[in-house]
Every structure is written in structure tokens, then in C-alpha cells.
């Protein structure tokens, strides 16, 4: 059944393609963020529960009132395999919005991961599991399930705007959001940057330890006079 015009649950989402998700997942979040103009990263408070966790997939967006997870349960019910549930929890860490049970449910239905700007709990169990969870903190207190939220509308989560279906990539450094219509271009730029960084690292290891661009930028910033060298 399609969402009605006044529904707070939108079931119709244009997602970034699985092929583009697979291609983008090969890159670090840092590489993607750099070539996207150093925009689209979530605030650093949103971290993986375990540093080995990685996630990539189209966003199912959720907006909740602090401390209530009713809308997250709705998102779990309509999300498709490969989706990443992204929750604007307002950065509130006074109680957890998900724990082991909801993570297990999500994993069993093929969801790719949770990205939550709020607290989670059962952190030991989550960290030992295979399902990626990114959160703003931990709290043993559980949520309420009684306040209306929104599913699959544009949200602002931890300082980044996220539309339903946008690409989400997360790793040990944090989470980056790439607008779904820009993913192919970003992947092409990411490969070029990765090639350049790989070449630079090889050069450094061979003894080329001076950045070639440094003196020019120091002059432009007024830190070196024209003709002055380090």
C-alpha cells in the first residue's frame, strides 16, 4: 500500500543502485568525503560501536522525538535488504533507542546497518556481533514507544542533510552521506584520489618527504615572502 499524502511513513523511496553501493563501499569514508567537497559527514560523535564495523547502503531516514523509538520500528517494518536505517535522534543520549533485539531483527531481515544520532545499549553484544551499528553514545535506559515520528522524509542528522535513498558509507572514521544522484561522479573522483594517494605514499616511503604544494600555499597565506623558501 502506498503512503497517503498526509502519512508520516513514506514507503516509496528512490534508492542509489546496488551496483553503485558496491562500488562506493570499496573506498574509505574519508576518501569519499574529500572528493565530495568535505561536506556530508556526520558529527564525529556518531561512531561505530566497534572500530571494525563498516556499512554502505541507501538511507531509510527516521526522525524521532528524543528518547522514543516508535518510528524506528516502523522503519524496520518497511526497509528492504541492503538499506541503512539512519535516525535523527537529536543527539540525545539520555536513553538508548535500539539494542541487541532490534539489531538482531534488522540483521535477520537483511538490513545493512543502523546509523543513529542518539544512544544505543547492549554495547558488548553489539560490538561482538556482525551487524554494524553507529551511534552517538551509550545508555542502559530504554526508550518509550509512544510518540509519532517520520519515516523517509528529508532529515538533518548530526549536522548532515539526508534524503531517503542517499548513499550512506561508514567506517572507523565515521559516516559520510552522498546524494543519490551524485554517487557515480563521486566514485570516479574517489578512484582518482585513491590512485594519487597511493602514489604519494609510495613516494614518501622512497624518501620524498616534502610536500610539493607547501611553499606555494604558505606564500598565499602570507607565511612566506615571495622568493623565500623553507
N, C-alpha and C positions, 0 to 999 in steps of 0.2 A: 504494500500500500504506500502510495506517495504521501509526502508531508503536505498538509494543507497550508494555506497562506499564513495562518496565524499560529502554526505549530512551532514549538521551540525545539523540535527534533527534525533535522533535515536529513532525509535518507538518500538524497540524490547528490552524489559527490563526483566531480571530475578529478580523477587521480592521475598523478605522474605515472608513467607506464612502468611495468615491472622491469623492462629492459633497461630503462634509464636508471631505475633504482639500483639494479645490479651493477651498472657501470659506475655510478657515483659512489657506491659502497666501497670501492677499491681505494678511495682516497681518504686521507685524514680529514677530519672536520676542519683543521687549521688551514689546509690547502684550499678547501672549498670556500672557507670564509675569506681568505686573502683575495682570491680571484673574483669573489662576489662584491668586492669593494669594501671589505672589512665591515660589512653590515650583516644583519640577520642572525647574530649569535645571541643566545640566551645569556642572561646574567650568570656569572660564574658560580652563584650559589646553587645552580642546578647541576648536580654531579651524578655520575654513576654510583650505584650502591657498592659495586666492586670495580676496581680500575680496569679489569679485563673486559668489561662489558662494552659491546658495540651494538648500534642499532641503525637501520636505514629503512625508510618506507614512507608512503604517503600519510599525511596527517588526518586523523579524525579529531576534530577540535572540540574541547569541552570547556565551558565556563561555569564555575560553581561559586556559591557563596562560601566564605571561609568556613571550614570545618564540616561541610556537608558533601556527601559523595553520591547522592541520588542520580545526578546526571551522568556520572561515570558509569553506573550500572546500565543506564540507557545506552551509552556509547558501546559498552561491551556487547550488548544485545544486537546492535546493528553493524558493528565493524566487520570487515572482511579480512580473510587471511592476508598477511603482509602489511596490514595497516599499523600505524603507530598512534596510540591514543595520547594526545597532548592536552594537558589540563592547565588552565589558568586558575590556580588556587590562591591567587593574590599574595603569594609568598608567605602565607600563614603557616607556621609550624607549631601551633598550639595543640593540634591533634593530627593524627595520620588520616590520609584519605584512602589509602589502599594498604594491603598487607599480603601475607602468603596466600590466602584463599583466593583473592581477586587476581593475583599474579598467576596462580595455577590455572584458574579459569581462562584467563587470557591466553596463556601458553597453549592450553588444550584446544582452543579454537583457532590457533594459527596466527594470532595477533603477534606483530613483530616486537612490540615493547611498549613501555609506559614512559612518558616524559611529563613530570608533574612539578609545577611550581608551588609546592607545599610539602608537608612531611609525609613519610611512609613509616610503617613499622614492620616487625618481624625481620629486621635487617640481617640478622645472621642467616636465616633461612633464605632470604632473597639473594644475599651475597654468595651463598653456596650453590645456588641454582643456575640454570642455563638461560633463564628469561631476563632480558635486560630491563632494568628499572633505573631511571634517572629522577632524582628528587632534590628538593631544597633543604632537606633535613630529616631528622628522625624524631618520633614521639610515640610513646606507648599508648596514648589516649586514642580511642577510636572515634569515628565520625558519626554524625547524625545522618539520616536518610529521609529527610522530610521537606527540603527546601528546593524549589524549582531552579533549574539551571538551563543552559542551552547546549545543544549538540550540533556541530557543523555549521557554525557561523564564524565570521572573522573574529579572532581574539587577539589580545595583546598579552603575551606570556613572558614574564621575566625580561621585559624590555624589547621584545621582538614581536612583530606582527605575523600572524599565521592564518592563512586561509585553508579551508578544507581541501585536501588533496595535494598541498605543497609537500615538497621533499624535506624530510627530517633525517639528518645524519648526526649521530652522537658517538663519542668515544671517550677515552680517558680525559681529554682536554675539555669536554663539554659538548654543547649541542649547537648546530647551525641549521637555519631554515633557508631553503632555496625556493623561490616562487616557481610553481609547477611549469609555467610557460617559459622559464629561463633555464631550465635544467640542462638541456642539450648544449647550450652555449657555455655554461659554467663547466661542464665536463670537459669540453675541448680546451678551455683555458686552464683547467686544473692539470691536464696531462702535460701541457707546455710548461707550467710552473714546476711540476714534479721533475720533468726532464732537466730543467735548468738547475734546480736544487740538487739533484743527484750529481750533475756535472760539477757544481760548486763544491760539494762535499768531497768529491774525488780530488779536486784541485787543492783544497785545504790539506788533505792528507798527504799530498805530494810536496807541501811546503809553501804553497801560495796562500799566505795567511792575511794579506792586506786586501781589504775590500776596495775594488776598483772605483766605486762611486763615492767614496767617503769624502775626499778632499773637495770635490765639486759641491757636495751638499753642505759641507762646513763653510765654504765661501758664500754660498747662497744664504746661509743662516747668519752670516756676519761673524763667524767664529774664526775664520782665517782671512787675512788680507789677500788681495789679488797678487799672485806670484808667490805667496807664502806656501810652504809645504810642511807637512808633519815631520 
